[in-house]
Amino acid sequence: MVVKDIIHQKFEEKCSSHDIRSEVINKLVLDTIREVSGKLSNKHFDMMLKDFETEQTALEKSIEQTKDTLRDFEEDSIRTDKFIDKIIANG
């Protein structure tokens, strides 16, 4: 499961445990962003948007690196298990 999926699942669970629909939270967040962005200058908003996009790109790269690391770990674990099985079989 990807980190993003885990976070989403935890968010959904937390909302459910408090009888809150996640759609309501998402709408409130979007409404707040729209309200705040209307009070910002275009230049400031563009700077914030660029920062957000940079952070999203970094997050996506980090997620891919984590997936690769987990995949490598799983492959190493499988090879280790096979090695141990051979040792036990020949032991």
Summary of the structure (lengths in Angstrom):
residues: 91
radius of gyration: 22.2
end to end distance: 37.4
largest distance: 73.7
contacts: 178
relative contact order: 0.06
helix: 90%
strand: 0%
